Each structure stands twice: as C-alpha cells, then as structure tokens.
Amino acid sequence: MASTQVPDGGRAGLRWNAWNLLLLVPLLWLLTPLFNQQGPELFGMPFFYWFQFAGIAVGVAATTVVYLKTRRAPAGPDTPDRLDVDDLDEGAAR
C-alpha cells in the first residue's frame, strides 16, 4: 500500500505502533476452543453466551485503549496553514 505525502512532510496512511498489538486480544477471544463448553453458568446463562458478552466489553476496552494511546495531539488554532493558493491543484489548466 503506497502512502501519500501530506503538506507537513509526514506520511498519510497506516502507522505502526506497538499498542496496535493489543487489538489481537479481541481476535484471539474468538478462538472456538476457548468457549466451546457448557459450564460454568452465570446467572443461568451458559458459558458460551456470557463469554461472548464479556468479549464485547474486552473488544471495546482494547479499542479504546489503543485509540487513546495512538492518537495524534490535536493541532492548535495557532498552527499556520502551510498550503498556498499556488500549491492547489488546478487540474488540466497547468
């Protein structure tokens, strides 16, 4: 996958961060041998069902943690716009 250049010299697209490995936890949660059993029951629900409901909470928590740890700092209002009118694409007119 090719990434494009953004005006500030950085690269747009996917960025690698070790926190992204935490997103494997919800995927591993779906391995059938982990929940392919009848018991123990929780509030009368078989293990299969309450384990899947717990997996939703684990997935949301993992996604939230990864988002909070990998988001960029917001650009402040005092950040100048580095684009100039001459830098804009004018299509076939150039």
C-alpha positions in Angstrom: 0.0 0.0 0.0 1.5 3.3 -1.0 1.1 6.2 1.3 0.8 9.8 0.1 2.7 12.8 1.3 0.9 15.3 3.4 1.8 19.0 3.3 3.8 19.0 6.6 6.3 16.4 5.2 4.8 13.4 7.1 3.1 10.4 5.6 -0.6 9.7 5.5 -1.9 6.1 5.9 -1.2 3.3 8.3 1.2 4.0 11.1 2.8 1.2 13.2 2.7 1.4 16.9 3.2 -1.4 19.5 -0.1 -0.5 21.1 -1.8 -1.9 17.9 -0.9 -5.4 19.1 -3.5 -5.0 21.8 -6.1 -5.3 19.0 -5.2 -9.0 18.7 -6.8 -9.8 22.0 -10.4 -9.4 20.7 -9.5 -11.6 17.7 -8.0 -14.3 20.0 -11.2 -14.1 22.0 -13.0 -15.8 19.1 -11.0 -19.0 19.1 -13.6 -21.7 19.4 -11.8 -24.0 21.9 -11.9 -21.2 24.5 -15.7 -21.1 24.7 -16.8 -24.5 23.3 -18.3 -25.7 26.6 -21.5 -25.7 28.6 -20.4 -24.6 32.0 -19.9 -22.7 34.2 -23.1 -20.8 34.1 -23.5 -17.2 35.2 -27.0 -16.0 36.2 -28.4 -19.1 34.4 -26.7 -18.3 31.1 -24.4 -20.9 29.6 -20.7 -20.2 29.4 -20.9 -19.7 25.6 -23.2 -16.7 25.9 -21.8 -14.8 28.8 -18.2 -15.3 27.4 -19.3 -13.7 24.2 -20.9 -10.8 26.0 -17.7 -10.4 28.0 -15.8 -10.4 24.7 -17.7 -7.3 23.6 -16.5 -5.4 26.7 -13.0 -6.6 26.1 -13.1 -5.6 22.5 -14.4 -2.1 23.3 -11.8 -1.7 26.1 -8.9 -2.8 23.8 -10.0 -0.5 21.0 -10.4 2.5 23.4 -7.0 2.0 24.9 -5.3 1.7 21.5 -7.1 4.8 20.3 -6.2 6.9 23.3 -2.5 5.7 23.2 -2.0 6.2 19.4 -4.0 9.3 18.5 -2.0 12.4 17.5 -2.0 15.6 19.5 -4.7 17.9 18.1 -3.4 20.8 16.0 -3.9 24.1 17.8 -5.6 27.0 16.3 -2.3 28.9 16.1 -0.9 26.3 13.6 -0.5 28.1 10.3 -1.9 26.6 7.1 1.1 25.6 5.0 -0.8 25.4 1.8 -0.6 28.3 -0.6 -3.0 29.2 -3.4 -0.3 28.3 -5.9 0.1 24.8 -4.4 -3.6 23.9 -5.0 -4.3 21.5 -7.9 -5.8 23.4 -10.8 -6.4 20.3 -12.9 -5.6 20.5 -16.7 -5.0 24.2 -16.6 -1.4 23.8 -15.5 
